[in-house]
């Protein structure tokens, strides 16, 4: 089963989470709790292709940003990353998550879309991790 989503649909889904993403980016405690929830959810979710496999890297980036360890990324990129994680965390989206496997196709599409937007930023983050002796997570 394949499902195609237009860039317009994906942007619309992301923009619906941008205000909440901004709020989380300004509250370290709430952001950390949110990231912990995303890590727990990820353990229960079947991988849809390899698109969801980039989520741990996005979580790592968000955590380093909120802890002020790594800030060399545009705020718009961080809002996109956190918006994608919020979308992933929401059970109510284009395809409800309770539908086995298919319920995560839209999540995978949103994550893949954001990945294309922030891939250069993630590459720079990984270089920073290596240069600073941090553990570099594997991604797609």
Phi and psi in radians as a Rosetta constraint file:
Dihedral C 1 N 2 CA 2 C 2 CIRCULARHARMONIC -2.121 0.35
Dihedral N 2 CA 2 C 2 N 3 CIRCULARHARMONIC 2.603 0.35
Dihedral C 2 N 3 CA 3 C 3 CIRCULARHARMONIC -2.386 0.35
Dihedral N 3 CA 3 C 3 N 4 CIRCULARHARMONIC 2.236 0.35
Dihedral C 3 N 4 CA 4 C 4 CIRCULARHARMONIC -1.803 0.35
Dihedral N 4 CA 4 C 4 N 5 CIRCULARHARMONIC 2.422 0.35
Dihedral C 4 N 5 CA 5 C 5 CIRCULARHARMONIC -2.153 0.35
Dihedral N 5 CA 5 C 5 N 6 CIRCULARHARMONIC 2.436 0.35
Dihedral C 5 N 6 CA 6 C 6 CIRCULARHARMONIC -1.357 0.35
Dihedral N 6 CA 6 C 6 N 7 CIRCULARHARMONIC 2.744 0.35
Dihedral C 6 N 7 CA 7 C 7 CIRCULARHARMONIC -1.008 0.35
Dihedral N 7 CA 7 C 7 N 8 CIRCULARHARMONIC -0.627 0.35
Dihedral C 7 N 8 CA 8 C 8 CIRCULARHARMONIC -1.093 0.35
Dihedral N 8 CA 8 C 8 N 9 CIRCULARHARMONIC -0.774 0.35
Dihedral C 8 N 9 CA 9 C 9 CIRCULARHARMONIC -1.088 0.35
Dihedral N 9 CA 9 C 9 N 10 CIRCULARHARMONIC -0.756 0.35
Dihedral C 9 N 10 CA 10 C 10 CIRCULARHARMONIC -1.170 0.35
Dihedral N 10 CA 10 C 10 N 11 CIRCULARHARMONIC -0.751 0.35
Dihedral C 10 N 11 CA 11 C 11 CIRCULARHARMONIC -1.063 0.35
Dihedral N 11 CA 11 C 11 N 12 CIRCULARHARMONIC -0.697 0.35
Dihedral C 11 N 12 CA 12 C 12 CIRCULARHARMONIC -1.089 0.35
Dihedral N 12 CA 12 C 12 N 13 CIRCULARHARMONIC -0.761 0.35
Dihedral C 12 N 13 CA 13 C 13 CIRCULARHARMONIC -1.112 0.35
Dihedral N 13 CA 13 C 13 N 14 CIRCULARHARMONIC -0.722 0.35
Dihedral C 13 N 14 CA 14 C 14 CIRCULARHARMONIC -1.157 0.35
Dihedral N 14 CA 14 C 14 N 15 CIRCULARHARMONIC -0.775 0.35
Dihedral C 14 N 15 CA 15 C 15 CIRCULARHARMONIC -1.109 0.35
Dihedral N 15 CA 15 C 15 N 16 CIRCULARHARMONIC -0.455 0.35
Dihedral C 15 N 16 CA 16 C 16 CIRCULARHARMONIC -1.165 0.35
Dihedral N 16 CA 16 C 16 N 17 CIRCULARHARMONIC -0.254 0.35
Dihedral C 16 N 17 CA 17 C 17 CIRCULARHARMONIC -1.963 0.35
Dihedral N 17 CA 17 C 17 N 18 CIRCULARHARMONIC 0.000 0.35
Dihedral C 17 N 18 CA 18 C 18 CIRCULARHARMONIC -1.155 0.35
Dihedral N 18 CA 18 C 18 N 19 CIRCULARHARMONIC -0.662 0.35
Dihedral C 18 N 19 CA 19 C 19 CIRCULARHARMONIC -1.151 0.35
Dihedral N 19 CA 19 C 19 N 20 CIRCULARHARMONIC -0.751 0.35
Dihedral C 19 N 20 CA 20 C 20 CIRCULARHARMONIC -1.126 0.35
Dihedral N 20 CA 20 C 20 N 21 CIRCULARHARMONIC -0.655 0.35
Dihedral C 20 N 21 CA 21 C 21 CIRCULARHARMONIC -1.053 0.35
Dihedral N 21 CA 21 C 21 N 22 CIRCULARHARMONIC -0.772 0.35
Dihedral C 21 N 22 CA 22 C 22 CIRCULARHARMONIC -1.073 0.35
Dihedral N 22 CA 22 C 22 N 23 CIRCULARHARMONIC -0.722 0.35
Dihedral C 22 N 23 CA 23 C 23 CIRCULARHARMONIC -1.083 0.35
Dihedral N 23 CA 23 C 23 N 24 CIRCULARHARMONIC -0.775 0.35
Dihedral C 23 N 24 CA 24 C 24 CIRCULARHARMONIC -1.116 0.35
Dihedral N 24 CA 24 C 24 N 25 CIRCULARHARMONIC -0.681 0.35
Dihedral C 24 N 25 CA 25 C 25 CIRCULARHARMONIC -1.154 0.35
Dihedral N 25 CA 25 C 25 N 26 CIRCULARHARMONIC -0.243 0.35
Dihedral C 25 N 26 CA 26 C 26 CIRCULARHARMONIC -1.844 0.35
Dihedral N 26 CA 26 C 26 N 27 CIRCULARHARMONIC 0.153 0.35
Dihedral C 26 N 27 CA 27 C 27 CIRCULARHARMONIC -2.447 0.35
Dihedral N 27 CA 27 C 27 N 28 CIRCULARHARMONIC 1.679 0.35
Dihedral C 27 N 28 CA 28 C 28 CIRCULARHARMONIC -1.004 0.35
Dihedral N 28 CA 28 C 28 N 29 CIRCULARHARMONIC -0.743 0.35
Dihedral C 28 N 29 CA 29 C 29 CIRCULARHARMONIC -1.123 0.35
Dihedral N 29 CA 29 C 29 N 30 CIRCULARHARMONIC -0.839 0.35
Dihedral C 29 N 30 CA 30 C 30 CIRCULARHARMONIC -1.121 0.35
Dihedral N 30 CA 30 C 30 N 31 CIRCULARHARMONIC -0.677 0.35
Dihedral C 30 N 31 CA 31 C 31 CIRCULARHARMONIC -1.120 0.35
Dihedral N 31 CA 31 C 31 N 32 CIRCULARHARMONIC -0.758 0.35
Dihedral C 31 N 32 CA 32 C 32 CIRCULARHARMONIC -1.095 0.35
Dihedral N 32 CA 32 C 32 N 33 CIRCULARHARMONIC -0.756 0.35
Dihedral C 32 N 33 CA 33 C 33 CIRCULARHARMONIC -1.088 0.35
Dihedral N 33 CA 33 C 33 N 34 CIRCULARHARMONIC -0.720 0.35
Dihedral C 33 N 34 CA 34 C 34 CIRCULARHARMONIC -1.085 0.35
Dihedral N 34 CA 34 C 34 N 35 CIRCULARHARMONIC -0.808 0.35
Dihedral C 34 N 35 CA 35 C 35 CIRCULARHARMONIC -1.103 0.35
Dihedral N 35 CA 35 C 35 N 36 CIRCULARHARMONIC -0.651 0.35
Dihedral C 35 N 36 CA 36 C 36 CIRCULARHARMONIC -1.110 0.35
Dihedral N 36 CA 36 C 36 N 37 CIRCULARHARMONIC -0.705 0.35
Dihedral C 36 N 37 CA 37 C 37 CIRCULARHARMONIC -1.088 0.35
Dihedral N 37 CA 37 C 37 N 38 CIRCULARHARMONIC -0.703 0.35
Dihedral C 37 N 38 CA 38 C 38 CIRCULARHARMONIC -1.146 0.35
Dihedral N 38 CA 38 C 38 N 39 CIRCULARHARMONIC -0.676 0.35
Dihedral C 38 N 39 CA 39 C 39 CIRCULARHARMONIC -1.114 0.35
Dihedral N 39 CA 39 C 39 N 40 CIRCULARHARMONIC -0.719 0.35
Dihedral C 39 N 40 CA 40 C 40 CIRCULARHARMONIC -1.139 0.35
Dihedral N 40 CA 40 C 40 N 41 CIRCULARHARMONIC -0.766 0.35
Dihedral C 40 N 41 CA 41 C 41 CIRCULARHARMONIC -1.094 0.35
Dihedral N 41 CA 41 C 41 N 42 CIRCULARHARMONIC -0.717 0.35
Dihedral C 41 N 42 CA 42 C 42 CIRCULARHARMONIC -1.049 0.35
Dihedral N 42 CA 42 C 42 N 43 CIRCULARHARMONIC -0.554 0.35
Dihedral C 42 N 43 CA 43 C 43 CIRCULARHARMONIC -1.172 0.35
Dihedral N 43 CA 43 C 43 N 44 CIRCULARHARMONIC -0.391 0.35
Dihedral C 43 N 44 CA 44 C 44 CIRCULARHARMONIC -1.752 0.35
Dihedral N 44 CA 44 C 44 N 45 CIRCULARHARMONIC -0.068 0.35
Dihedral C 44 N 45 CA 45 C 45 CIRCULARHARMONIC -1.759 0.35
Dihedral N 45 CA 45 C 45 N 46 CIRCULARHARMONIC 2.334 0.35
Dihedral C 45 N 46 CA 46 C 46 CIRCULARHARMONIC -1.201 0.35
Dihedral N 46 CA 46 C 46 N 47 CIRCULARHARMONIC 2.469 0.35
Dihedral C 46 N 47 CA 47 C 47 CIRCULARHARMONIC -1.275 0.35
Dihedral N 47 CA 47 C 47 N 48 CIRCULARHARMONIC 2.254 0.35
Dihedral C 47 N 48 CA 48 C 48 CIRCULARHARMONIC -1.786 0.35
Dihedral N 48 CA 48 C 48 N 49 CIRCULARHARMONIC 1.786 0.35
Dihedral C 48 N 49 CA 49 C 49 CIRCULARHARMONIC 1.091 0.35
Dihedral N 49 CA 49 C 49 N 50 CIRCULARHARMONIC -2.479 0.35
Dihedral C 49 N 50 CA 50 C 50 CIRCULARHARMONIC -1.981 0.35
Dihedral N 50 CA 50 C 50 N 51 CIRCULARHARMONIC 0.143 0.35
Dihedral C 50 N 51 CA 51 C 51 CIRCULARHARMONIC -1.201 0.35
Dihedral N 51 CA 51 C 51 N 52 CIRCULARHARMONIC -0.682 0.35
Dihedral C 51 N 52 CA 52 C 52 CIRCULARHARMONIC -1.309 0.35
Dihedral N 52 CA 52 C 52 N 53 CIRCULARHARMONIC -0.245 0.35
Dihedral C 52 N 53 CA 53 C 53 CIRCULARHARMONIC -1.189 0.35
Dihedral N 53 CA 53 C 53 N 54 CIRCULARHARMONIC -0.234 0.35
Dihedral C 53 N 54 CA 54 C 54 CIRCULARHARMONIC -1.480 0.35
Dihedral N 54 CA 54 C 54 N 55 CIRCULARHARMONIC -0.129 0.35
Dihedral C 54 N 55 CA 55 C 55 CIRCULARHARMONIC -1.051 0.35
Dihedral N 55 CA 55 C 55 N 56 CIRCULARHARMONIC -0.765 0.35
Dihedral C 55 N 56 CA 56 C 56 CIRCULARHARMONIC -1.002 0.35
Dihedral N 56 CA 56 C 56 N 57 CIRCULARHARMONIC -0.639 0.35
Dihedral C 56 N 57 CA 57 C 57 CIRCULARHARMONIC -1.163 0.35
Dihedral N 57 CA 57 C 57 N 58 CIRCULARHARMONIC -0.709 0.35
Dihedral C 57 N 58 CA 58 C 58 CIRCULARHARMONIC -1.144 0.35
Dihedral N 58 CA 58 C 58 N 59 CIRCULARHARMONIC -0.667 0.35
Dihedral C 58 N 59 CA 59 C 59 CIRCULARHARMONIC -1.117 0.35
Dihedral N 59 CA 59 C 59 N 60 CIRCULARHARMONIC -0.772 0.35
Dihedral C 59 N 60 CA 60 C 60 CIRCULARHARMONIC -1.047 0.35
Dihedral N 60 CA 60 C 60 N 61 CIRCULARHARMONIC -0.770 0.35
Dihedral C 60 N 61 CA 61 C 61 CIRCULARHARMONIC -1.085 0.35
Dihedral N 61 CA 61 C 61 N 62 CIRCULARHARMONIC -0.802 0.35
Dihedral C 61 N 62 CA 62 C 62 CIRCULARHARMONIC -1.096 0.35
Dihedral N 62 CA 62 C 62 N 63 CIRCULARHARMONIC -0.701 0.35
Dihedral C 62 N 63 CA 63 C 63 CIRCULARHARMONIC -1.150 0.35
Dihedral N 63 CA 63 C 63 N 64 CIRCULARHARMONIC -0.767 0.35
Dihedral C 63 N 64 CA 64 C 64 CIRCULARHARMONIC -1.122 0.35
Dihedral N 64 CA 64 C 64 N 65 CIRCULARHARMONIC -0.618 0.35
Dihedral C 64 N 65 CA 65 C 65 CIRCULARHARMONIC -1.180 0.35
Dihedral N 65 CA 65 C 65 N 66 CIRCULARHARMONIC -0.860 0.35
Dihedral C 65 N 66 CA 66 C 66 CIRCULARHARMONIC -1.171 0.35
Dihedral N 66 CA 66 C 66 N 67 CIRCULARHARMONIC -0.508 0.35
Dihedral C 66 N 67 CA 67 C 67 CIRCULARHARMONIC -1.502 0.35
Dihedral N 67 CA 67 C 67 N 68 CIRCULARHARMONIC 0.079 0.35
Dihedral C 67 N 68 CA 68 C 68 CIRCULARHARMONIC 1.087 0.35
Dihedral N 68 CA 68 C 68 N 69 CIRCULARHARMONIC 0.428 0.35
Dihedral C 68 N 69 CA 69 C 69 CIRCULARHARMONIC -1.420 0.35
Dihedral N 69 CA 69 C 69 N 70 CIRCULARHARMONIC -0.618 0.35
Dihedral C 69 N 70 CA 70 C 70 CIRCULARHARMONIC -2.378 0.35
Dihedral N 70 CA 70 C 70 N 71 CIRCULARHARMONIC 2.047 0.35
Dihedral C 70 N 71 CA 71 C 71 CIRCULARHARMONIC -2.208 0.35
Dihedral N 71 CA 71 C 71 N 72 CIRCULARHARMONIC 0.183 0.35
Dihedral C 71 N 72 CA 72 C 72 CIRCULARHARMONIC -1.480 0.35
Dihedral N 72 CA 72 C 72 N 73 CIRCULARHARMONIC 0.941 0.35
Dihedral C 72 N 73 CA 73 C 73 CIRCULARHARMONIC -2.551 0.35
Dihedral N 73 CA 73 C 73 N 74 CIRCULARHARMONIC 2.411 0.35
Dihedral C 73 N 74 CA 74 C 74 CIRCULARHARMONIC -1.071 0.35
Dihedral N 74 CA 74 C 74 N 75 CIRCULARHARMONIC 2.509 0.35
Dihedral C 74 N 75 CA 75 C 75 CIRCULARHARMONIC -1.047 0.35
Dihedral N 75 CA 75 C 75 N 76 CIRCULARHARMONIC -0.594 0.35
Dihedral C 75 N 76 CA 76 C 76 CIRCULARHARMONIC -1.075 0.35
Dihedral N 76 CA 76 C 76 N 77 CIRCULARHARMONIC -0.652 0.35
Dihedral C 76 N 77 CA 77 C 77 CIRCULARHARMONIC -1.160 0.35
Dihedral N 77 CA 77 C 77 N 78 CIRCULARHARMONIC -0.723 0.35
Dihedral C 77 N 78 CA 78 C 78 CIRCULARHARMONIC -1.148 0.35
Dihedral N 78 CA 78 C 78 N 79 CIRCULARHARMONIC -0.683 0.35
Dihedral C 78 N 79 CA 79 C 79 CIRCULARHARMONIC -1.095 0.35
Dihedral N 79 CA 79 C 79 N 80 CIRCULARHARMONIC -0.711 0.35
Dihedral C 79 N 80 CA 80 C 80 CIRCULARHARMONIC -1.098 0.35
Dihedral N 80 CA 80 C 80 N 81 CIRCULARHARMONIC -0.763 0.35
Dihedral C 80 N 81 CA 81 C 81 CIRCULARHARMONIC -1.065 0.35
Dihedral N 81 CA 81 C 81 N 82 CIRCULARHARMONIC -0.888 0.35
Dihedral C 81 N 82 CA 82 C 82 CIRCULARHARMONIC -1.188 0.35
Dihedral N 82 CA 82 C 82 N 83 CIRCULARHARMONIC -0.620 0.35
Dihedral C 82 N 83 CA 83 C 83 CIRCULARHARMONIC -1.081 0.35
Dihedral N 83 CA 83 C 83 N 84 CIRCULARHARMONIC -0.724 0.35
Dihedral C 83 N 84 CA 84 C 84 CIRCULARHARMONIC -1.119 0.35
Dihedral N 84 CA 84 C 84 N 85 CIRCULARHARMONIC -0.713 0.35
Dihedral C 84 N 85 CA 85 C 85 CIRCULARHARMONIC -1.152 0.35
Dihedral N 85 CA 85 C 85 N 86 CIRCULARHARMONIC -0.664 0.35
Dihedral C 85 N 86 CA 86 C 86 CIRCULARHARMONIC -1.094 0.35
Dihedral N 86 CA 86 C 86 N 87 CIRCULARHARMONIC -0.727 0.35
Dihedral C 86 N 87 CA 87 C 87 CIRCULARHARMONIC -1.078 0.35
Dihedral N 87 CA 87 C 87 N 88 CIRCULARHARMONIC -0.813 0.35
Dihedral C 87 N 88 CA 88 C 88 CIRCULARHARMONIC -1.018 0.35
Dihedral N 88 CA 88 C 88 N 89 CIRCULARHARMONIC -0.667 0.35
Dihedral C 88 N 89 CA 89 C 89 CIRCULARHARMONIC -1.342 0.35
Dihedral N 89 CA 89 C 89 N 90 CIRCULARHARMONIC -0.248 0.35
Dihedral C 89 N 90 CA 90 C 90 CIRCULARHARMONIC -1.517 0.35
Dihedral N 90 CA 90 C 90 N 91 CIRCULARHARMONIC 2.208 0.35
Dihedral C 90 N 91 CA 91 C 91 CIRCULARHARMONIC -1.304 0.35
Dihedral N 91 CA 91 C 91 N 92 CIRCULARHARMONIC -0.310 0.35
Dihedral C 91 N 92 CA 92 C 92 CIRCULARHARMONIC -1.849 0.35
Dihedral N 92 CA 92 C 92 N 93 CIRCULARHARMONIC 1.861 0.35
Dihedral C 92 N 93 CA 93 C 93 CIRCULARHARMONIC -2.622 0.35
Dihedral N 93 CA 93 C 93 N 94 CIRCULARHARMONIC -2.791 0.35
Dihedral C 93 N 94 CA 94 C 94 CIRCULARHARMONIC -0.976 0.35
Dihedral N 94 CA 94 C 94 N 95 CIRCULARHARMONIC -0.769 0.35
Dihedral C 94 N 95 CA 95 C 95 CIRCULARHARMONIC -2.150 0.35
Dihedral N 95 CA 95 C 95 N 96 CIRCULARHARMONIC 1.996 0.35
Dihedral C 95 N 96 CA 96 C 96 CIRCULARHARMONIC -0.951 0.35
Dihedral N 96 CA 96 C 96 N 97 CIRCULARHARMONIC 2.390 0.35
Dihedral C 96 N 97 CA 97 C 97 CIRCULARHARMONIC -1.146 0.35
Dihedral N 97 CA 97 C 97 N 98 CIRCULARHARMONIC -0.321 0.35
Dihedral C 97 N 98 CA 98 C 98 CIRCULARHARMONIC -1.289 0.35
Dihedral N 98 CA 98 C 98 N 99 CIRCULARHARMONIC -0.197 0.35
Dihedral C 98 N 99 CA 99 C 99 CIRCULARHARMONIC -1.367 0.35
Dihedral N 99 CA 99 C 99 N 100 CIRCULARHARMONIC 2.043 0.35
Dihedral C 99 N 100 CA 100 C 100 CIRCULARHARMONIC -0.910 0.35
Dihedral N 100 CA 100 C 100 N 101 CIRCULARHARMONIC 2.349 0.35
Dihedral C 100 N 101 CA 101 C 101 CIRCULARHARMONIC 0.986 0.35
Dihedral N 101 CA 101 C 101 N 102 CIRCULARHARMONIC -0.980 0.35
Dihedral C 101 N 102 CA 102 C 102 CIRCULARHARMONIC -1.032 0.35
Dihedral N 102 CA 102 C 102 N 103 CIRCULARHARMONIC -0.526 0.35
Dihedral C 102 N 103 CA 103 C 103 CIRCULARHARMONIC -1.121 0.35
Dihedral N 103 CA 103 C 103 N 104 CIRCULARHARMONIC -0.249 0.35
Dihedral C 103 N 104 CA 104 C 104 CIRCULARHARMONIC -1.871 0.35
Dihedral N 104 CA 104 C 104 N 105 CIRCULARHARMONIC 0.033 0.35
Dihedral C 104 N 105 CA 105 C 105 CIRCULARHARMONIC -1.106 0.35
Dihedral N 105 CA 105 C 105 N 106 CIRCULARHARMONIC -0.722 0.35
Dihedral C 105 N 106 CA 106 C 106 CIRCULARHARMONIC -1.194 0.35
Dihedral N 106 CA 106 C 106 N 107 CIRCULARHARMONIC -0.647 0.35
Dihedral C 106 N 107 CA 107 C 107 CIRCULARHARMONIC -1.074 0.35
Dihedral N 107 CA 107 C 107 N 108 CIRCULARHARMONIC -0.769 0.35
Dihedral C 107 N 108 CA 108 C 108 CIRCULARHARMONIC -1.085 0.35
Dihedral N 108 CA 108 C 108 N 109 CIRCULARHARMONIC -0.687 0.35
Dihedral C 108 N 109 CA 109 C 109 CIRCULARHARMONIC -1.137 0.35
Dihedral N 109 CA 109 C 109 N 110 CIRCULARHARMONIC -0.741 0.35
Dihedral C 109 N 110 CA 110 C 110 CIRCULARHARMONIC -1.132 0.35
Dihedral N 110 CA 110 C 110 N 111 CIRCULARHARMONIC -0.794 0.35
Dihedral C 110 N 111 CA 111 C 111 CIRCULARHARMONIC -1.080 0.35
Dihedral N 111 CA 111 C 111 N 112 CIRCULARHARMONIC -0.777 0.35
Dihedral C 111 N 112 CA 112 C 112 CIRCULARHARMONIC -1.097 0.35
Dihedral N 112 CA 112 C 112 N 113 CIRCULARHARMONIC -0.694 0.35
Dihedral C 112 N 113 CA 113 C 113 CIRCULARHARMONIC -1.099 0.35
Dihedral N 113 CA 113 C 113 N 114 CIRCULARHARMONIC -0.829 0.35
Dihedral C 113 N 114 CA 114 C 114 CIRCULARHARMONIC -1.132 0.35
Dihedral N 114 CA 114 C 114 N 115 CIRCULARHARMONIC -0.669 0.35
Dihedral C 114 N 115 CA 115 C 115 CIRCULARHARMONIC -0.993 0.35
Dihedral N 115 CA 115 C 115 N 116 CIRCULARHARMONIC -0.735 0.35
Dihedral C 115 N 116 CA 116 C 116 CIRCULARHARMONIC -1.115 0.35
Dihedral N 116 CA 116 C 116 N 117 CIRCULARHARMONIC -0.539 0.35
Dihedral C 116 N 117 CA 117 C 117 CIRCULARHARMONIC -1.301 0.35
Dihedral N 117 CA 117 C 117 N 118 CIRCULARHARMONIC -0.608 0.35
Dihedral C 117 N 118 CA 118 C 118 CIRCULARHARMONIC -1.990 0.35
Dihedral N 118 CA 118 C 118 N 119 CIRCULARHARMONIC 0.171 0.35
Dihedral C 118 N 119 CA 119 C 119 CIRCULARHARMONIC -0.985 0.35
Dihedral N 119 CA 119 C 119 N 120 CIRCULARHARMONIC -0.752 0.35
Dihedral C 119 N 120 CA 120 C 120 CIRCULARHARMONIC -1.122 0.35
Dihedral N 120 CA 120 C 120 N 121 CIRCULARHARMONIC -0.678 0.35
Dihedral C 120 N 121 CA 121 C 121 CIRCULARHARMONIC -1.110 0.35
Dihedral N 121 CA 121 C 121 N 122 CIRCULARHARMONIC -0.703 0.35
Dihedral C 121 N 122 CA 122 C 122 CIRCULARHARMONIC -1.167 0.35
Dihedral N 122 CA 122 C 122 N 123 CIRCULARHARMONIC -0.690 0.35
Dihedral C 122 N 123 CA 123 C 123 CIRCULARHARMONIC -1.045 0.35
Dihedral N 123 CA 123 C 123 N 124 CIRCULARHARMONIC -0.767 0.35
Dihedral C 123 N 124 CA 124 C 124 CIRCULARHARMONIC -1.126 0.35
Dihedral N 124 CA 124 C 124 N 125 CIRCULARHARMONIC -0.674 0.35
Dihedral C 124 N 125 CA 125 C 125 CIRCULARHARMONIC -1.096 0.35
Dihedral N 125 CA 125 C 125 N 126 CIRCULARHARMONIC -0.757 0.35
Dihedral C 125 N 126 CA 126 C 126 CIRCULARHARMONIC -1.108 0.35
Dihedral N 126 CA 126 C 126 N 127 CIRCULARHARMONIC -0.670 0.35
Dihedral C 126 N 127 CA 127 C 127 CIRCULARHARMONIC -1.113 0.35
Dihedral N 127 CA 127 C 127 N 128 CIRCULARHARMONIC -0.709 0.35
Dihedral C 127 N 128 CA 128 C 128 CIRCULARHARMONIC -1.091 0.35
Dihedral N 128 CA 128 C 128 N 129 CIRCULARHARMONIC -0.754 0.35
Dihedral C 128 N 129 CA 129 C 129 CIRCULARHARMONIC -1.003 0.35
Dihedral N 129 CA 129 C 129 N 130 CIRCULARHARMONIC -0.851 0.35
Dihedral C 129 N 130 CA 130 C 130 CIRCULARHARMONIC -1.081 0.35
Dihedral N 130 CA 130 C 130 N 131 CIRCULARHARMONIC -0.776 0.35
Dihedral C 130 N 131 CA 131 C 131 CIRCULARHARMONIC -1.152 0.35
Dihedral N 131 CA 131 C 131 N 132 CIRCULARHARMONIC -0.413 0.35
Dihedral C 131 N 132 CA 132 C 132 CIRCULARHARMONIC -1.895 0.35
Dihedral N 132 CA 132 C 132 N 133 CIRCULARHARMONIC 0.275 0.35
Dihedral C 132 N 133 CA 133 C 133 CIRCULARHARMONIC 1.177 0.35
Dihedral N 133 CA 133 C 133 N 134 CIRCULARHARMONIC 0.433 0.35
Dihedral C 133 N 134 CA 134 C 134 CIRCULARHARMONIC -1.548 0.35
Dihedral N 134 CA 134 C 134 N 135 CIRCULARHARMONIC 2.699 0.35
Dihedral C 134 N 135 CA 135 C 135 CIRCULARHARMONIC -1.232 0.35
Dihedral N 135 CA 135 C 135 N 136 CIRCULARHARMONIC 2.208 0.35
Dihedral C 135 N 136 CA 136 C 136 CIRCULARHARMONIC -1.730 0.35
Dihedral N 136 CA 136 C 136 N 137 CIRCULARHARMONIC 2.081 0.35
Dihedral C 136 N 137 CA 137 C 137 CIRCULARHARMONIC -1.323 0.35
Dihedral N 137 CA 137 C 137 N 138 CIRCULARHARMONIC 2.511 0.35
Dihedral C 137 N 138 CA 138 C 138 CIRCULARHARMONIC -1.360 0.35
Dihedral N 138 CA 138 C 138 N 139 CIRCULARHARMONIC 2.541 0.35
Dihedral C 138 N 139 CA 139 C 139 CIRCULARHARMONIC -2.306 0.35
Dihedral N 139 CA 139 C 139 N 140 CIRCULARHARMONIC -2.957 0.35
